[in-house]
Amino acid sequence: MLVSMTGYGKAEKQNKKYTFNVEMKSLNNRFIDVILKTNLNKVSYEEEIVNIIKKKCKRGRINILINVTSNKDQNEIVLNKTRLNSYMNIINQIKDKTKIEDPVSLTNLLKIPDLVDKHSVTNIDVKHKTLILRTVRAALKDLETHRLTEGKSLFDDVENILNKINKLIKKIEILSSNHSKKEINYYRNKIKSILPDINKLDNDRIYQEIAIIMEKKDINEEIIRLKSHMKMFKIYLMNKDYVGKKMNFLLQEMFREINTIGSKSDKIKINHYVVDVKDNLEKIKEQVQNIL
């Protein structure tokens, strides 16, 4: 079953002292990119968290937010010293550059966003690592469930489009195999309009030239290859492995074949079907960008 690269997962766990919240959002990306944010000053085992994510998420940009809050009195607030120091450093830099010596009032400082946090925790003991990792894994499991659900929607949509393309290819195949006698007469009349003295030419030579023209216009090989690519794409669709990249490569080959069919054929109806096939392939291409 297909797995989507986009998804959302969250989890919450707590002990007597703290509540641990983890949120994960995954977006499209060619490779795996894990971005971790937390209200803690430092997470010494950040690399371990990132490796846990990479084992499960093969591709995509994964944004992780770890928020730890205290379970103490609801009215308790804590000064965010890190943010305060950052603002004071900026204020001092501005003073040095502008030579302005206006005093900084407490009223202005308290207007700084997130300077004080309710139940905010910036430092916790390493002994809580196990619970944080459990929360990360729970959020990751929720993310995987969401990605599978999105993958099911992608599967249904892509399968529906593939069925439309197969019907169009069948119509192109029928049109390309019919009316060979009409084509011979068409090219013979065309040659006759260009060369009025065609009757003086050898008939074998005329038909030889017509055969060369028809061979150049023949799209049978392209149709066979396109149908083969479609079968392989359907196999990828049913595959349990991560097939997003393979699908993308195969789509390039499918576009190449249908473009060749369009350039070879001089039948208006076939060219109309070619446009429809390309339109549906573009729709699949958009969806494949979301497939893991």
C-alpha positions in Angstrom: 0.0 0.0 0.0 1.2 3.5 -0.8 2.5 5.8 2.0 2.1 9.5 1.8 5.0 11.8 2.6 2.7 14.4 4.2 1.1 13.7 7.6 0.6 14.8 11.2 1.1 13.0 14.5 1.0 13.9 18.2 1.3 12.3 21.6 1.2 13.3 25.2 2.6 11.5 28.3 3.2 12.7 31.8 4.6 11.8 35.2 4.1 13.5 38.6 6.3 16.5 37.7 5.9 17.1 34.0 3.7 16.8 30.9 5.5 15.9 27.7 3.9 16.9 24.3 5.3 15.9 21.0 4.0 17.1 17.6 5.3 15.9 14.2 4.5 17.3 10.8 5.9 15.8 7.6 6.1 17.6 4.2 7.4 16.6 0.8 11.1 16.4 0.3 13.4 14.5 -2.0 15.5 13.2 1.0 15.0 12.8 4.7 15.4 16.0 6.7 14.5 16.1 10.4 14.1 19.5 12.2 13.8 19.4 16.0 12.4 22.3 18.0 11.9 22.3 21.8 11.3 24.7 24.7 14.2 22.9 26.5 17.5 24.7 26.5 19.3 21.6 25.5 18.5 18.0 24.6 21.7 16.0 24.9 20.1 13.0 23.1 18.8 15.0 20.1 20.8 12.8 17.7 19.1 9.7 19.1 15.6 11.2 18.5 16.6 12.1 14.9 17.8 8.5 14.3 14.5 7.1 15.6 12.6 9.3 13.0 15.0 8.4 10.2 14.5 4.7 10.7 10.8 5.0 10.1 10.6 8.0 7.7 12.7 7.3 4.6 11.9 10.6 2.9 10.3 13.9 3.7 10.9 17.0 5.9 9.9 16.1 9.4 9.3 18.9 11.8 9.3 17.8 15.5 8.1 20.0 18.3 8.8 18.8 21.9 7.2 20.8 24.6 7.7 20.0 28.3 5.4 21.7 30.9 5.3 21.6 34.7 2.4 20.0 36.4 2.5 22.6 39.2 0.0 25.3 40.1 -1.8 26.7 37.0 -1.0 30.2 38.0 2.8 29.7 38.2 4.8 31.5 35.5 8.5 31.2 34.7 10.9 33.8 33.3 12.4 32.7 30.0 15.9 33.7 30.7 17.3 32.7 27.4 14.9 34.9 25.5 15.5 37.8 27.9 19.3 37.6 27.4 18.9 37.5 23.7 16.7 40.7 23.7 19.1 42.5 26.1 22.1 41.7 23.8 20.2 43.2 20.9 19.3 46.3 22.9 23.0 46.8 23.9 24.0 46.4 20.2 21.5 49.0 19.2 22.8 51.4 21.9 26.4 50.9 20.6 25.4 51.6 17.0 23.1 54.5 17.6 24.6 56.0 20.8 21.1 56.2 22.3 21.2 55.9 26.0 17.5 55.7 26.8 16.8 53.5 29.8 14.9 50.2 29.3 11.8 50.1 31.3 10.3 47.0 32.9 7.0 47.8 31.1 8.7 47.6 27.7 10.5 44.4 28.7 7.2 42.7 29.7 5.8 43.4 26.3 8.4 41.0 24.8 6.5 37.9 23.4 7.0 34.7 25.4 9.3 36.4 28.0 7.3 34.6 30.7 5.8 31.2 30.2 3.1 29.4 32.1 4.4 26.0 33.4 7.4 26.4 31.0 10.3 24.1 31.6 13.7 24.8 30.2 15.9 22.3 32.0 14.9 18.8 33.2 16.9 15.9 34.4 18.3 13.3 32.0 16.3 10.7 33.9 13.2 11.9 32.0 14.8 10.9 28.7 13.0 7.5 28.6 9.6 9.2 28.9 10.4 11.8 26.2 11.6 9.0 23.8 8.4 7.1 24.5 6.3 10.2 23.7 8.4 10.7 20.5 7.7 7.1 19.4 4.0 7.4 20.2 3.8 10.6 18.1 5.8 8.9 15.3 3.3 6.0 15.3 0.4 8.5 15.0 2.2 10.1 12.1 2.7 6.8 10.3 -1.0 6.0 10.7 -1.9 9.4 9.2 0.5 8.8 6.3 -1.0 5.4 5.6 -4.5 7.0 5.5 -3.3 9.6 3.1 -1.6 6.9 1.1 -4.9 5.1 0.7 -6.5 8.2 -0.8 -3.5 8.6 -3.1 -3.8 5.0 -4.2 -7.5 5.4 -5.1 -6.9 8.6 -7.0 -3.9 7.3 -9.0 -5.6 4.0 -9.8 -8.6 5.9 -11.2 -6.4 8.0 -13.4 -4.5 5.0 -14.6 -7.7 3.3 -15.7 -8.6 6.4 -17.7 -5.2 6.4 -19.4 -5.5 2.7 -20.3 -8.8 3.4 -22.0 -7.2 6.2 -24.0 -4.3 4.1 -25.1 -6.7 1.4 -26.2 -8.5 4.0 -28.4 -5.1 5.1 -29.8 -4.2 1.5 -30.6 -7.4 0.8 -32.4 -7.1 4.0 -34.5 -3.5 3.3 -35.4 -4.2 -0.2 -36.6 -7.2 0.7 -38.8 -7.5 2.3 -42.2 -4.1 1.2 -43.6 -5.7 1.1 -47.1 -7.0 4.6 -46.6 -3.5 5.7 -45.6 -2.0 4.2 -48.7 -4.5 6.1 -50.9 -4.0 9.2 -48.9 -0.2 9.2 -49.4 -0.6 8.2 -53.1 -3.0 11.1 -53.7 -0.6 13.4 -51.9 2.3 12.4 -54.0 0.1 12.8 -57.1 -0.8 16.4 -56.1 2.9 17.2 -55.7 4.0 15.3 -58.8 1.4 15.5 -61.6 3.3 13.1 -63.8 3.0 10.3 -61.2 1.7 7.9 -63.8 5.2 7.9 -65.5 6.7 6.7 -62.2 7.2 3.0 -61.5 4.4 1.8 -59.2 6.8 -0.4 -57.2 8.9 2.7 -56.4 5.8 4.7 -55.4 4.6 2.0 -53.0 8.1 1.6 -51.7 8.2 5.3 -50.8 4.7 5.1 -49.3 5.9 2.2 -47.1 8.9 4.2 -45.9 6.6 7.1 -45.0 4.1 4.8 -43.2 7.0 3.1 -41.3 8.1 6.5 -40.0 4.6 7.2 -38.9 4.1 3.8 -37.3 3.5 4.1 -33.5 3.1 0.4 -32.7 6.4 0.1 -30.8 5.7 3.2 -28.7 2.2 1.9 -27.8 3.8 -1.5 -26.8 6.3 0.3 -24.6 3.7 2.6 -23.1 1.5 -0.3 -22.2 4.5 -2.1 -20.6 5.2 1.0 -18.5 1.6 1.2 -17.5 1.7 -2.4 -16.2 4.9 -1.8 -14.3 3.4 1.4 -12.8 0.4 -0.7 -11.6 2.8 -3.1 -10.0 4.5 -0.2 -8.2 1.1 0.9 -7.0 0.4 -2.4 -5.4 3.9 -2.7 -3.9 4.5 -2.4 -0.1 7.9 -0.9 -0.6 8.6 2.8 -0.9 8.1 3.4 -4.6 7.7 7.2 -5.0 11.1 7.7 -6.7 10.6 4.6 -9.0 7.2 6.0 -10.0 8.7 9.3 -10.8 11.4 7.8 -13.1 8.8 5.6 -14.9 6.6 8.6 -15.5 9.4 10.3 -17.4 9.5 7.2 -19.7 5.7 7.3 -20.2 5.9 11.0 -21.1 8.6 10.2 -23.6 6.6 7.5 -25.3 3.3 9.5 -25.5 5.2 12.6 -26.8 6.7 10.4 -29.6 3.3 9.1 -30.5 2.0 12.7 -30.8 4.9 13.8 -33.0 4.6 10.7 -35.3 0.9 10.6 -35.8 -0.9 12.9 -38.2 -4.3 11.7 -37.2 -6.2 14.5 -35.5 -8.2 12.1 -33.3 -5.1 10.3 -32.1 -3.5 13.7 -31.3 -6.5 14.6 -29.2 -6.2 11.4 -27.2 -2.5 12.1 -26.8 -3.3 15.4 -25.2 -5.8 13.7 -22.8 -3.1 11.1 -21.9 -0.6 13.8 -21.1 -3.1 15.7 -19.0 -3.8 12.6 -16.9 -0.1 11.8 -16.6 0.5 15.3 -15.3 -2.2 14.6 -12.6 -0.4 11.5 -11.6 2.9 13.3 -11.5 1.5 15.8 -9.0 0.3 13.0 -6.8 3.6 11.0 -7.0 5.3 14.0 -5.4 3.4 13.1 -2.2 4.3 9.3 -2.3 7.0 8.0 -0.1 
